Amino acid sequence: MSEAPDSENVDSTEATESLATMAVVSNYKVLGQFTDYQGAGVLGRNDAGSGTPIGVQGAVPNSSSGYGLATPDDMRLAGILDTDETDFRVQAGTTSTKEGQNVILGHASNHVADAVVGATIGGGGWDDGAVAFTNEVYDNYNTIAGGQRNVTGSPNDDDPTTSEYATIGGGYNNEAAGEASTVAGGDKNQASGYAATIAGGSNNSIHSMATEATIGGGGSNSAERGRATVAGGGGNAARGEKSTIGGGFGNEATLTAATVGGGDSNRAYAQYATVGGGQNNEGSGKNATVSGGDSNLAFGEWSVVGGGQYNDVMASHATIAGGGSTDGTDATGNAVYDDYGTVGGGGNNQAGMDDSTSNAIYAVVGGGQDNTASAARTTVGGGEANTASAQHATVSGGTSNSVTAAKGTVAGGEKNQVQETQAVVVGGVENIASGTQSVVAGGFDNEIKSGALQAAVGGGYFNIADGDRATIPGGRGNKATGKVSFAAGYRAQAVDDGAFVWADDQGATNFSSSGQVGTSDPTGANTFSARAYGGVRFATGSSKVTYISSGSTGWSTSSSRAVKTNVSPFEPDAALSGVEEMDVCTWEYEDEDGEGAGVTHVGPMAEDFHEAFEADLGDSDEHINSINADGLAFAAIQGLSERLERKEERIDELEAENEQLRERLEEIEAHVGLDNGT
């Protein structure tokens, strides 16, 4: 401190409300003007007997008068300023040692413990003589900026180095007990960990083991392990190393790096677990996440609950996106019990089974209500009360559908069942596919029996397929029990292998491949049977029709002149000559072994047929069109008729000639006297 110029007296000044004028004297190192309540300025010792005393009392070593300084580098002041019952006390000094001196401002009862150095109390405190709410510093380099009843350092030991550098900004009844800890303000906050920080609020605490922990504010929050953070809210506890609670009320984060963003009564009970918000949610699996909602649980490691209510994920890497309880109780929320399982939403859905977390991995329920995917890699897309209980089984939707066989599928509908591997029911009601790789497309009460490999029912009502690769396209009351059989219409019964049965709706009884209608009609395996009381027709073009009319057994073919063109006569004699040139034989068709099929036929060879006639007949020289055969037969008959007619004419001519000759002979015989009898 530099020496001031010599001067014996302080220049008089007018009193003001604050420090107003400086005087330069040689005997005083603290210079200025203070005003008391009466407006009188005093510099030096104030011994006023009345009024409100304001002054500075100095006590300097080696100075008998108590005013001024013995040396320029040694200065101490001790004084009391009493204005309107407010005490103001300053202790300050310079020293040649390396430790800083203490500064105490505020109430005279504010306290810095013995042996403490570098401490600062900026103000505050209260003491009415009966109760003292003073600020107290117990360790080196601690600071209390103001407030009441605040304490820094460790009051229960005599070591001023225990909790150095602690700071309280202000407030009431706060404690900064950890080294380098900070309480910015608030009420009844306690920072006991190293470098711990409480920004404000009430009744917040950072435990002694909570190194570098932080509480931003709020009430009754706690940080109990290193680097734990509570940003605010009330009744929150960050108990894990590096755990975080953003706010809300009654939340807990108990293990390393656990996080609760906010909400009410949420809990992150595992390492790296996260609860974003909501209420009563729990993340108790390592790296588990509950984004929000109400009363959700992510128990498995790396599991996720997006939101909703009463959703439970009990396995690792499993997910429930949302949805939840259907009646407001925990009994009807969604649940995932096996690893990698998923429930997209809805209510009372379940992926996996509550037995082991590995039996039904990758099970999925997309949504809906009361659905269950209970085997590995099963899927229920949605709907209600659907069940997929075998590996790779799928129910896309609908209601009360079930797949109990591996890789089976029900696309939708109601009360449909798949009971065999890779079988499919597309839709409808109460359909059953029990054959391997069988398909029911729809309809009502259709069934493919167990053991019917690759059978198919297209739809209809009450149809049954019970043969390998048997097919029923639809209709009612049809049955295909033969292998590769086909039944369609109404009450068609393809009971033989390879049988094809088509039945109209006029039959009062079943129309079966094994039952005769006439006296010798073909039945049994590999037969084609059609019941059509209204007739049968085949159309190969706009006017090209072949049919059997109702009540008939023969084919009728379109042959009207109105549908024909390029009409020209065919020489009957040429037709007859062609027929005469052909070899007409008996023969049998070859079977698969090249042997005879057992049925004898009569007729020409197709090649001979086409070679015998000059006209280009039909579209293939390996086949004989029945229309052409019939037409040539007619033409040949005409040719034969004409030939017979010519012969008849010749016979008539010869008979006439013969009659003439006979008459002449009789005349000659009579002339010569010969008797006809001799």
For each residue, the residues with C-beta under 8 A, 3 or more apart:
1: 29 69 72 73 75 94
2: 72
3: 26 72
4: 7 24 25 26 28 29 31
5: 24 26
6: 25 26
7: 4 10 23 24 25 26 27
8: 25 26 27
9: 25
10: 7 23 25 28 31 43
11: 21 23
12:
13: 20 21 23 33 41
14: 20
15: 20 33 35 39 40 41
16: 20 33 35
17: 35
18: 35
19: 32 33 34
20: 13 14 15 16 33
21: 11 13 32 33
22: 31 32 33
23: 7 10 11 13 31 32 33 43
24: 4 5 7 31
25: 4 6 7 8 9 10 28 31
26: 3 4 5 6 7 8
27: 7 8 67 68
28: 4 10 25 31 43 44 67 68
29: 1 4 68 69 72 75
30: 56 58 75 77
31: 4 10 22 23 24 25 28 43
32: 19 21 22 23 43
33: 13 15 16 19 20 21 22 23 41 43
34: 19 41 42 43 54 55 56 81
35: 15 16 17 18 39 40 41 54
36: 39 40 41 42 48 51 52 53 54 83
37: 51 52 54 83 84
38: 51 52
39: 15 35 36
40: 15 35 36 48 51
41: 13 15 33 34 35 36
42: 34 36 46 48 54 55
43: 10 23 28 31 32 33 34 56
44: 28 55 56 58 67
45: 55 56 57 58 66 67
46: 42 53 54 55 56
47:
48: 36 40 42 51 53
49:
50:
51: 36 37 38 40 48
52: 36 37 38 82 83 84
53: 36 46 48 82
54: 34 35 36 37 42 46 81 82 83
55: 34 42 44 45 46 79 80 81
56: 30 34 43 44 45 46 77 79
57: 45 66 77 78 79 80
58: 30 44 45 63 66 67 68 76 77 78 79
59: 66 76 78
60: 63 66 68 69 70 74 75 76
61: 70 74
62: 70 71
63: 58 60 66 67 68 69 70
64:
65: 68
66: 45 57 58 59 60 63
67: 27 28 44 45 58 63
68: 27 28 29 58 60 63 65
69: 1 29 60 63 72 74 75
70: 60 61 62 63 74
71: 62 74
72: 1 2 3 29 69
73: 1 94 96
74: 60 61 69 70 71 93 94
75: 1 29 30 60 69 92 93 94
76: 58 59 60 91 92 93
77: 30 56 57 58 90 91 92 93
78: 57 58 59 89 90 91
79: 55 56 57 58 88 89 90
80: 55 57 87 88 89 108
81: 34 54 55 86 87 88 89
82: 52 53 54 85 86 87 88
83: 36 37 52 54 86 88
84: 37 52
85: 82
86: 81 82 83
87: 80 81 82 106 107 108
88: 79 80 81 82 83 105 106
89: 78 79 80 81 104 105 106 107 108 110
90: 77 78 79 103 104 105
91: 76 77 78 101 102 103 104
92: 75 76 77 101 103
93: 74 75 76 77 101
94: 1 73 74 75 101
95: 99 101
96: 73
97:
98:
99: 95 117 118 140
100: 117 118 141
101: 91 92 93 94 95 117 118
102: 91 112 116 117 118 119 120 137
103: 90 91 92 119 120 121 122
104: 89 90 91 110 111 112 119 120 121
105: 88 89 90 110 121 122 123
106: 87 88 89 110 121 122 123 124 125 135 146
107: 87 89 110 124 125 126 127 134 135
108: 80 87 89 125 127
109: 125 126 127 132 134
110: 89 104 105 106 107 121 124 125 134 135 136 144
111: 104 134 135 136 137
112: 102 104 116 119 121 136 137
113: 116 136 137 138 139 153 155 160
114:
115: 158 160
116: 102 112 113 119 137 138 139 140 142 153 160
117: 99 100 101 102 140 141 160
118: 99 100 101 102 140 141
119: 102 103 104 112 116 137 139 140 141 142 143
120: 102 103 104 137 142 143 144 145
121: 103 104 105 106 110 112 124 125 135 137 143 144
122: 103 105 106 143 144 145 146
123: 105 106 145 146
124: 106 107 110 121 135 144 145 146 147 148 150 170
125: 106 107 108 109 110 121 133 134 135 148
126: 107 109 132 133 134 148 149
127: 107 108 109 131 132 133 134
128: 131 132
129:
130:
131: 127 128
132: 109 126 127 128
133: 125 126 127 148 149 172 173
134: 107 109 110 111 125 126 127 148 149
135: 106 107 110 111 121 124 125 144 146 147 148 149 150 151 168
136: 110 111 112 113 144 150 151 152 155
137: 102 111 112 113 116 119 120 121 142 143 144 151 152 153
138: 113 116 142 151 152 153 154 155 160 163
139: 113 116 119 142 152 153 154 159 160 161 162 163 164 166
140: 99 116 117 118 119 160 161 164 165
141: 100 117 118 119 164 165
142: 116 119 120 137 138 139 152 153 163 164 165 166 167 176
143: 119 120 121 122 137 152 166 167 168
144: 110 120 121 122 124 135 136 137 147 150 152 167 168 170
145: 120 122 123 124 167 168 169 170
146: 106 122 123 124 135 169 170
147: 124 135 144 150 168 169 170 171 172 174 185
148: 124 125 126 133 134 135 172 173
149: 126 133 134 135 172 173 174
150: 124 135 136 144 147 168 170 171 172 173 174 175 176 183
151: 135 136 137 138 155 168 174 175 176 177
152: 136 137 138 139 142 143 144 163 166 167 168 175 176 177
153: 113 116 137 138 139 142 160 162 163 164 166 176 177
154: 138 139 157 159 162 163 177
155: 113 136 138 151
156:
157: 154 162
158: 115
159: 139 154 162
160: 113 115 116 117 138 139 140 153 164
161: 139 140 164
162: 139 153 154 157 159 179
163: 138 139 142 152 153 154 166 176 177 178 179 181
164: 139 140 141 142 153 160 161 179 180
165: 140 141 142 179 180
166: 139 142 143 152 153 163 176 177 178 179 180 181 182 191
167: 142 143 144 145 152 176 181 182 183
168: 135 143 144 145 147 150 151 152 171 174 175 176 182 183 184 185
169: 145 146 147 182 183 184 185
170: 124 144 145 146 147 150 184 185
171: 147 150 168 174 183 184 185 186 187 189 200
172: 133 147 148 149 150 186 187 188
173: 133 148 149 150 187 188
174: 147 149 150 151 168 171 183 185 186 187 188 189 190 198
175: 150 151 152 168 183 189 190 191 192
176: 142 150 151 152 153 163 166 167 168 181 182 183 191
177: 151 152 153 154 163 166 181 190 191 192 208
178: 163 166 181 191 192 193 194 195 196 206 208
179: 162 163 164 165 166 194 195
180: 164 165 166 194 195
181: 163 166 167 176 177 178 191 192 193 194 195 196 197 206
182: 166 167 168 169 176 191 196 197 198
183: 150 167 168 169 171 174 175 176 186 189 190 191 197 198
184: 168 169 170 171 197 198 199 200
185: 147 168 169 170 171 174 199 200
186: 171 172 174 183 189 198 199 200 201 202 204 217
187: 171 172 173 174 201 202 203
188: 172 173 174 202 203
189: 171 174 175 183 186 198 200 201 202 203 204 205 215
190: 174 175 177 183 198 204 205 206
191: 166 175 176 177 178 181 182 183 196 197 198 205 206 215
192: 175 177 178 181 196 205 206 207 208 210
193: 178 181 196 206 207 208 209 210 211 212 213 223 226
194: 178 179 180 181 211 212
195: 178 179 180 181 211 212
196: 178 181 182 191 192 193 206 210 211 212 213 214 223
197: 181 182 183 184 191 206 213 214 215
198: 174 182 183 184 186 189 190 191 201 204 206 214 215 217
199: 184 185 186 214 215 216 217
200: 171 184 185 186 189 216 217
201: 186 187 189 198 204 215 216 217 218 219 221 232
202: 186 187 188 189 218 219 220
203: 187 188 189 219 220
204: 186 189 190 198 201 215 217 218 219 220 221 222 230
205: 189 190 191 192 215 221 222 223
206: 178 181 190 191 192 193 196 197 198 210 213 214 215 222 223 224 228
207: 192 193 210 213 222 223 224 225
208: 177 178 192 193
209: 193 224 225 226
210: 192 193 196 206 207 213 223 224 225 226 227 228
211: 193 194 195 196 226 227
212: 193 194 195 196 226 227
213: 193 196 197 206 207 210 223 224 225 226 227 228 229 238
214: 196 197 198 199 206 223 228 229 230
215: 189 191 197 198 199 201 204 205 206 218 221 222 223 229 230 231 232
216: 199 200 201 229 230 231 232
217: 186 198 199 200 201 204 231 232
218: 201 202 204 215 221 230 231 232 233 234 236 247
219: 201 202 203 204 233 234 235
220: 202 203 204 234 235
221: 201 204 205 215 218 230 232 233 234 235 236 237 238 245
222: 204 205 206 207 215 230 236 237 238 239
223: 193 196 205 206 207 210 213 214 215 228 229 230 237 238
224: 206 207 209 210 213 228 237 238 239 240
225: 207 209 210 213 228 238 239 240 241 242 243
226: 193 209 210 211 212 213 241 242
227: 210 211 212 213 241 242
228: 206 210 213 214 223 224 225 238 239 240 241 242 243 244 253
229: 213 214 215 216 223 238 243 244 245
230: 204 214 215 216 218 221 222 223 233 236 237 238 244 245
231: 215 216 217 218 244 245 246 247
232: 201 215 216 217 218 221 246 247
233: 218 219 221 230 236 245 246 247 248 249 251 262
234: 218 219 220 221 248 249 250
235: 219 220 221 249 250 251
236: 218 221 222 230 233 245 247 248 249 250 251 252 260
237: 221 222 223 224 230 245 251 252 253 254
238: 213 221 222 223 224 225 228 229 230 243 244 245 252 253 258
239: 222 224 225 228 243 252 253 254 255
240: 224 225 228 243 253 254 255 256 257 258 268 271
241: 225 226 227 228 255 256 257
242: 225 226 227 228 256 257
243: 225 228 229 238 239 240 253 254 255 256 257 258 259 268
244: 228 229 230 231 238 253 257 258 259 260
245: 221 229 230 231 233 236 237 238 248 251 252 253 259 260 261 262
246: 231 232 233 259 260 261 262
247: 218 231 232 233 236 261 262
248: 233 234 236 245 251 260 261 262 263 264 266 277
249: 233 234 235 236 263 264 265
250: 234 235 236 264 265 266
251: 233 235 236 237 245 248 260 262 263 264 265 266 267 275
252: 236 237 238 239 245 260 266 267 268 269
253: 228 237 238 239 240 243 244 245 258 259 260 267 268 273
254: 237 239 240 243 258 267 268 269 270
255: 239 240 241 243 258 268 269 270 271 273
256: 240 241 242 243 271 272
257: 240 241 242 243 244 271 272
258: 238 240 243 244 253 254 255 268 269 270 271 272 273 274 283
259: 243 244 245 246 253 268 273 274 275
260: 236 244 245 246 248 251 252 253 263 266 267 268 274 275
261: 245 246 247 248 274 275 276 277
262: 233 245 246 247 248 251 266 276 277
263: 248 249 251 260 266 275 276 277 278 279 281 292
264: 248 249 250 251 278 279 280
265: 249 250 251 279 280
266: 248 250 251 252 260 262 263 275 277 278 279 280 281 282 290
267: 251 252 253 254 260 275 281 282 283 284
268: 240 243 252 253 254 255 258 259 260 273 274 275 282 283 284
269: 252 254 255 258 273 282 283 284
270: 254 255 258 273 283 284 285 286 287 288 301
271: 240 255 256 257 258 286 287
272: 256 257 258 286 287
273: 253 255 258 259 268 269 270 283 284 285 286 287 288 289 298
274: 258 259 260 261 268 283 288 289 290
275: 251 259 260 261 263 266 267 268 278 281 282 283 289 290
276: 261 262 263 289 290 291 292
277: 248 261 262 263 266 281 291 292
278: 263 264 266 275 281 290 291 292 293 294 296 307
279: 263 264 265 266 294 295
280: 264 265 266 294 295
281: 263 266 267 275 277 278 290 292 293 294 295 296 297 305
282: 266 267 268 269 275 290 296 297 298 299
283: 258 267 268 269 270 273 274 275 288 289 290 298
284: 267 268 269 270 273 288 297 298 299
285: 270 273 288 298 299 300 301 302 303 313 316
286: 270 271 272 273 301 302
287: 270 271 272 273 301 302
288: 270 273 274 283 284 285 298 299 300 301 302 303 304 313
289: 273 274 275 276 283 298 303 304 305
290: 266 274 275 276 278 281 282 283 293 296 297 298 304 305
291: 276 277 278 304 305 306 307
292: 263 276 277 278 281 306 307
293: 278 281 290 296 305 306 307 308 309 311 322 324
294: 278 279 280 281 308 309 310 324
295: 279 280 281 309 310 330 333
296: 278 281 282 290 293 305 307 308 309 310 311 312 320 324 333
297: 281 282 284 290 305 311 312 313 314
298: 273 282 283 284 285 288 289 290 303 304 305 313
299: 282 284 285 288 303 312 313 314 315
300: 285 288 303 313 314 315 316 317 318 336 339 357
301: 270 285 286 287 288 316 317
302: 285 286 287 288 316 317
303: 285 288 289 298 299 300 313 314 315 316 317 318 319 336
304: 288 289 290 291 298 313 318 319 320
305: 281 289 290 291 293 296 297 298 308 311 313 319 320
306: 291 292 293 319 320 321 322
307: 278 291 292 293 296 321 322
308: 293 294 296 305 311 320 321 322 323 324 333 334 345
309: 293 294 295 296 324 325 328 333
310: 294 295 296 324 325 329 330 332 333 334
311: 293 296 297 305 308 320 322 323 324 333 334 335 343
312: 296 297 299 320 333 334 335 336
313: 285 288 297 298 299 300 303 304 305 318 319 320 335 336 341
314: 297 299 300 303 318 335 336 337 352 354 357
315: 299 300 303 318 336 337 338 339 340 341 352 357
316: 285 300 301 302 303 339 340 357
317: 300 301 302 303 339 340
318: 300 303 304 313 314 315 336 338 339 340 341 342 351 352
319: 303 304 305 306 313 336 341 342 343
320: 296 304 305 306 308 311 312 313 323 334 335 336 342 343 345
321: 306 307 308 342 343 344 345
322: 293 306 307 308 311 344 345
323: 308 311 320 334 343 344 345 346 347 349 367
324: 293 294 296 308 309 310 311 333 334 347
325: 309 310 328 329 330 331 332 333 347 348
326: 332 347 348 369 370
327: 331 332
328: 309 325
329: 310 325 332
330: 295 310 325 333
331: 325 327
332: 310 325 326 327 329 347 348
333: 295 296 308 309 310 311 312 324 325 330 347 348
334: 308 310 311 312 320 323 324 343 345 346 347 348 349 350 365
335: 311 312 313 314 320 343 349 350 351 352 354
336: 300 303 312 313 314 315 318 319 320 341 342 343 350 351 352 363
337: 314 315 341 350 351 352 353 354 355 357 360
338: 315 318 341 351 352 353 356 357 358 359 360 361 363 376
339: 300 315 316 317 318 357 358 361 362
340: 315 316 317 318 361 362
341: 313 315 318 319 336 337 338 351 352 360 361 362 363 364 373
342: 318 319 320 321 336 351 363 364 365
343: 311 319 320 321 323 334 335 336 346 349 350 351 364 365 367
344: 321 322 323 364 365 366 367
345: 308 320 321 322 323 334 366 367
346: 323 334 343 349 365 366 367 368 369 371 382
347: 323 324 325 326 332 333 334 369 370
348: 325 326 332 333 334 369 370
349: 323 334 335 343 346 365 367 368 369 370 371 372 380
350: 334 335 336 337 343 365 371 372 373 374
351: 318 335 336 337 338 341 342 343 360 363 364 365 372 373 374
352: 314 315 318 335 336 337 338 341 357 359 360 361 363 373 374
353: 337 338 356 359 360 374
354: 314 335 337
355: 337 359
356: 338 353 359
357: 300 314 315 316 337 338 339 352 361
358: 338 339 361
359: 338 352 353 355 356 375 376
360: 337 338 341 351 352 353 363 373 374 375 376 378
361: 338 339 340 341 352 357 358 376 377
362: 339 340 341 376 377
363: 336 338 341 342 351 352 360 373 374 375 376 377 378 379 388
364: 341 342 343 344 351 373 378 379 380
365: 334 342 343 344 346 349 350 351 368 371 372 373 379 380 382
366: 344 345 346 379 380 381 382
367: 323 343 344 345 346 349 371 381 382
368: 346 349 365 371 380 381 382 383 384 386 397
369: 326 346 347 348 349 383 384 385
370: 326 347 348 349 384 385
371: 346 349 350 365 367 368 380 382 383 384 385 386 387 395
372: 349 350 351 365 380 386 387 388 389
373: 341 350 351 352 360 363 364 365 378 379 380 387 388 393
374: 350 351 352 353 360 363 378 387 388 389
375: 359 360 363 378 388 389 390 391 393
376: 338 359 360 361 362 363 391 392
377: 361 362 363 391 392
378: 360 363 364 373 374 375 388 389 390 391 392 393 394 403
379: 363 364 365 366 373 388 393 394 395 396
380: 349 364 365 366 368 371 372 373 383 386 387 388 394 395
381: 366 367 368 394 395 396 397
382: 346 365 366 367 368 371 386 396 397
383: 368 369 371 380 386 395 396 397 398 399 401 412
384: 368 369 370 371 398 399 400
385: 369 370 371 399 400
386: 368 371 372 380 382 383 395 397 398 399 400 401 402 410
387: 371 372 373 374 380 395 401 402 403 404
388: 363 372 373 374 375 378 379 380 393 394 395 402 403
389: 372 374 375 378 393 402 403 404
390: 375 378 393 403 404 405 406 407 408
391: 375 376 377 378 406 407
392: 376 377 378 406 407
393: 373 375 378 379 388 389 390 403 404 405 406 407 408 409 418
394: 378 379 380 381 388 403 408 409 410
395: 371 379 380 381 383 386 387 388 398 401 402 403 409 410
396: 379 381 382 383 409 410 411 412
397: 368 381 382 383 386 411 412
398: 383 384 386 395 401 410 411 412 413 414 416 427
399: 383 384 385 386 414 415
400: 384 385 386 414 415
401: 383 386 387 395 398 410 412 413 414 415 416 417 425
402: 386 387 388 389 395 410 416 417 418
403: 378 387 388 389 390 393 394 395 408 409 410 417 418
404: 387 389 390 393 408 417 418 419
405: 390 393 408 418 419 420 421 422 423
406: 390 391 392 393 421 422
407: 390 391 392 393 421 422
408: 390 393 394 403 404 405 418 419 420 421 422 423 424 433
409: 393 394 395 396 403 418 423 424 425
410: 386 394 395 396 398 401 402 403 413 416 417 418 424 425
411: 396 397 398 424 425 426 427
412: 383 396 397 398 401 426 427
413: 398 401 410 416 425 426 427 428 429 431 442
414: 398 399 400 401 428 429 430
415: 399 400 401 429 430
416: 398 401 402 410 413 425 427 428 429 430 431 432 440
417: 401 402 403 404 410 425 431 432 433 434
418: 393 402 403 404 405 408 409 410 423 424 425 432 433
419: 404 405 408 423 432 433 434 450
420: 405 408 423 433 434 435 436 438 450
421: 405 406 407 408 436 437
422: 405 406 407 408 436 437
423: 405 408 409 418 419 420 433 434 435 436 437 438 439 448
424: 408 409 410 411 418 433 438 439 440
425: 401 409 410 411 413 416 417 418 428 431 432 433 439 440
426: 411 412 413 439 440 441 442
427: 398 411 412 413 416 441 442
428: 413 414 416 425 431 440 441 442 443 444 446 459
429: 413 414 415 416 443 444 445
430: 414 415 416 444 445
431: 413 416 417 425 428 440 442 443 444 445 446 447 457
432: 416 417 418 419 425 440 446 447 448
433: 408 417 418 419 420 423 424 425 438 439 440 447 448
434: 417 419 420 423 438 447 448 449 450 451 452
435: 420 423 438 448 449 450 451 452 453 454 455 465 468
436: 420 421 422 423 453 454
437: 421 422 423 453 454
438: 420 423 424 433 434 435 448 452 453 454 455 456 465
439: 423 424 425 426 433 448 455 456 457
440: 416 424 425 426 428 431 432 433 443 446 447 448 456 457
441: 426 427 428 456 457 458 459
442: 413 426 427 428 431 458 459
443: 428 429 431 440 446 457 458 459 460 461 463 474
444: 428 429 430 431 460 461 462
445: 429 430 431 461 462
446: 428 431 432 440 443 457 459 460 461 462 463 464 472
447: 431 432 433 434 440 457 463 464 465
448: 423 432 433 434 435 438 439 440 452 455 456 457 464 465 466
449: 434 435 452 455 464 465 466
450: 419 420 434 435
451: 434 435 466 468
452: 434 435 438 448 449 455 465 466 467 468 470
453: 435 436 437 438 468 469
454: 435 436 437 438 468 469
455: 435 438 439 448 449 452 465 466 467 468 469 470 471 480
456: 438 439 440 441 448 465 470 471 472
457: 431 439 440 441 443 446 447 448 460 463 465 471 472 474
458: 441 442 443 471 472 473 474
459: 428 441 442 443 446 473 474
460: 443 444 446 457 463 472 473 474 475 476 478
461: 443 444 445 446 475 476 477
462: 444 445 446 476 477
463: 443 446 447 457 460 472 474 475 476 477 478 479 487
464: 446 447 448 449 472 478 479 480 481
465: 435 438 447 448 449 452 455 456 457 470 471 472 479 480 481
466: 448 449 451 452 455 470 479 480 481
467: 452 455 470 480 481 482 483 484 485 494 497
468: 435 451 452 453 454 455 483 484
469: 453 454 455 483 484
470: 452 455 456 465 466 467 480 481 482 483 484 485 486 487 494
471: 455 456 457 458 465 480 485 486 487
472: 446 456 457 458 460 463 464 465 475 478 479 480 486 487 488
473: 458 459 460 488
474: 443 457 458 459 460 463 488
475: 460 461 463 472 478 487 488 489 490 492 503
476: 460 461 462 463 490 491
477: 461 462 463 490 491 510
478: 460 463 464 472 475 487 488 489 490 491 492 493 494 503
479: 463 464 465 466 472 487 492 493 494 495 510
480: 455 464 465 466 467 470 471 472 485 486 487 494
481: 464 465 466 467 470 485 493 494 495
482: 467 470 485 494 495 496 497 498 499 513 525
483: 467 468 469 470 497 498
484: 467 468 469 470 497 498
485: 467 470 471 480 481 482 494 495 496 497 498 499 500 501 513
486: 470 471 472 480 494 499 500 501
487: 463 470 471 472 475 478 479 480 492 493 494 501 502 503
488: 472 473 474 475 478 492 501 502 503
489: 475 478 492 502 503 504 505 511 531
490: 475 476 477 478 503 504 505 507
491: 476 477 478 503 507 509 510 511
492: 475 478 479 487 488 489 501 502 503 510 511 531
493: 478 479 481 487 501 510 511 512 513 514 515
494: 467 470 478 479 480 481 482 485 486 487 499 500 501 512 513
495: 479 481 482 485 499 512 513 514
496: 482 485 499 513 514 523 524 525 526 527
497: 467 482 483 484 485 525 526
498: 482 483 484 485 525 526 527
499: 482 485 486 494 495 496 513 514 524 525 526 527 528 529
500: 485 486 494 513 527 528 529
501: 485 486 487 488 492 493 494 511 512 513 529 530
502: 487 488 489 492 529 530 531 532
503: 475 478 487 488 489 490 491 492 507 511 530 531
504: 489 490 507 531 532 533 534
505: 489 490
506: 531 533 534
507: 490 491 503 504 510 511 531
508:
509: 491
510: 477 479 491 492 493 507 515
511: 489 491 492 493 501 503 507 515 529 531
512: 493 494 495 501 515 523 529
513: 482 485 493 494 495 496 499 500 501 523 524 525 527 529
514: 493 495 496 499 523 524
515: 493 510 511 512 523
516: 519 520 521 523
517: 521 531
518: 521
519: 516
520: 516
521: 516 517 518
522: 527
523: 496 512 513 514 515 516 527 529
524: 496 499 513 514 527
525: 482 496 497 498 499 513
526: 496 497 498 499
527: 496 498 499 500 513 522 523 524
528: 499 500
529: 499 500 501 502 511 512 513 523
530: 501 502 503 536
531: 489 492 502 503 504 506 507 511 517
532: 502 504 535 536
533: 504 506 550
534: 504 506 550
535: 532 547 548 549 550 552
536: 530 532 547 548
537: 545 546 547 548
538: 545 546 547
539: 544 545
540: 544 545 546
541: 544
542:
543: 558 563
544: 539 540 541 558 563
545: 537 538 539 540 557 558
546: 537 538 540 555 556 557 558
547: 535 536 537 538 555 556
548: 535 536 537 552 553 554 555 556
549: 535 552 556
550: 533 534 535
551:
552: 535 548 549 556
553: 548
554: 548
555: 546 547 548
556: 546 547 548 549 552
557: 545 546 626 627
558: 543 544 545 546 563
559: 563 564 627
560: 563 564
561: 564 567
562:
563: 543 544 558 559 560
564: 559 560 561 567
565:
566:
567: 561 564
568:
569:
570: 574 575 615 631 632 635
571: 574 575 635 639
572: 575 576 635 636 637 638 639 640 641 642
573: 576 577 639 642 643
574: 570 571 577 578 613 614 635 639
575: 570 571 572 578 579 613 632 635 636 638 639
576: 572 573 579 580 635 636 638 639 640 643
577: 573 574 580 581 639
578: 574 575 581 582 612 613 632 636
579: 575 576 582 612 632 633 636
580: 576 577
581: 577 578 608 612
582: 578 579 604 605 608 609 612
583: 604 605 608
584: 602 603 604
585: 602 603 604 605
586: 600 601 602
587: 600 601 602 603
588: 596 597 598 599 600 601
589: 596 597 599 601
590: 594 595 596 597
591: 594 595 596 597 598
592:
593:
594: 590 591
595: 590 591
596: 588 589 590 591
597: 588 589 590 591
598: 588 591
599: 588 589
600: 586 587 588
601: 586 587 588 589
602: 584 585 586 587
603: 584 585 587 624
604: 582 583 584 585 608 609 612 624
605: 582 583 585 608 609
606: 609 610 620 621 622 623 624
607: 610 611 621 622
608: 581 582 583 604 605 611 612
609: 582 604 605 606 612 613 617 624 629
610: 606 607 613 617 618 621
611: 607 608
612: 578 579 581 582 604 608 609
613: 574 575 578 609 610 617 632
614: 574
615: 570
616:
617: 609 610 613 625 628 632
618: 610 621 623 624 625 628
619: 623 625
620: 606 623
621: 606 607 610 618
622: 606 607
623: 606 618 619 620
624: 603 604 606 609 618 628 629
625: 617 618 619 628 629
626: 557 629 630
627: 557 559 630 631
628: 617 618 624 625 631 632
629: 609 624 625 626 632 633
630: 626 627 633 634
631: 570 627 628 634 635
632: 570 575 578 579 613 617 628 629 635 636
633: 579 629 630 636 637
634: 630 631 637 638
635: 570 571 572 574 575 576 631 632 638 639
636: 572 575 576 578 579 632 633 639 640
637: 572 633 634 640 641
638: 572 575 576 634 635 641 642
639: 571 572 573 574 575 576 577 635 636 642 643
640: 572 576 636 637 643 644
641: 572 637 638 644 645
642: 572 573 638 639 645 646
643: 573 576 639 640 646 647
644: 640 641 647 648
645: 641 642 648 649
646: 642 643 649 650
647: 643 644 650 651
648: 644 645 651 652
649: 645 646 652 653
650: 646 647 653 654
651: 647 648 654 655
652: 648 649 655 656
653: 649 650 656 657
654: 650 651 657 658
655: 651 652 658 659
656: 652 653 659 660
657: 653 654 660 661
658: 654 655 661 662
659: 655 656 662 663
660: 656 657 663 664
661: 657 658 664 665
662: 658 659 665 666
663: 659 660 666 667
664: 660 661 667 668
665: 661 662 668 669
666: 662 663 669 670 676
667: 663 664 670 671
668: 664 665 671 672
669: 665 666 672 674 675 676
670: 666 667 673 674
671: 667 668
672: 668 669
673: 670
674: 669 670 678
675: 669 678
676: 666 669
677:
678: 674 675
